[in-house]
């Protein structure tokens, strides 16, 4: 399953976190981010960027409670670091 699913179909595991991608917000202005469900409540995990002079710029990670409309599984991580390095080399990416 890799398509967006209605939020009502998301699994609920009491006492455990359920991590996934979430879509939330009003129609026409939805946001997406990684998030999780904990005891029936949904939280998004966005990163906010605060603009400031070059030496004072900040990124900030927060969790905010949301009312999502859809969810999808998070993608699987790379099989190994060697696999990731080989893929980068094949793609001509500069790693230095």
N, C-alpha and C positions, 0 to 999 in steps of 0.2 A: 504494500500500500504506500503510494507516494503522492497522492493527490490530497487536496484539502477535503476534510470530512466535517460534517456538522458537529458542533461541540457536544451535542447530546450522545454521540457515539464514542466519546473518549473514555478509556478505562478509568476506573477509580479504585485505588488500592488503599484501603484504610490504614493509616499509620505509616505510609511510605510516600515518598515523592514520586510523581509521574512527570517526567520531563518530555517536552515536545516543542514544536513550533506552534505559535498562536497567532490568530488574526483577531483583532479587536478594534473597536471604535465605530463611529457612525458610517452608514452606507456612503460611499463616495469619498471617504476620508479614513479608510482603515489603515492601521499600522500592523506590521508583523514583527515578531521577534521570538527568540527562544524564551521559554517560560516553563512553569511547572504548576502542578495541582498539589495542594496539601490540605487534607481534611475538608474537601469540598470547596475550597477557595482557590482561585486562579491568580497567579502572579506572573507578570512579564519581567524580563530581565534586560531592559534596554541600557545602552551606554549613551550618556549625554556628553556633548562637547560644549565647553564654555569658552567662548572667544575672549581673548585678552591679548595684551602685548606678547610678542614672541616668547619671552622667557617666563611668562605666567600662564600660558594656555593649560587647560586642565581637561581631562576626560574623567568621567565619574560613572561608576556602575551603581545602579539602584534597582531595587525590586519594587514594583508598584502593583497593587491589586487591580485586576481588570475583569471585565465581563466579556470573554471571547465569544465569537460566533462560530469559529472554525478552528481545527487543529490538524496537524500532520506530524508523522514521526520525524525525529531528528535524523539527519543522515548518519550513516556508519562512519567511524573514523578510518583513516588509512590503515591498511593491513600492517605495514611496518614502516619505520623511518627510512629504511633502504629503498622501499617501494616509492616513497614520496620523493626521495633524492633522485632516483632513476627517472621518474616522470618529469621532474624539473629539468634534468639534463637533456632529456629527449625534446622537451619543449623549448630548449635554448634559453632557459631562465638563468640570469646571472645570480649566483648564490653568494658572491663575495662582496 
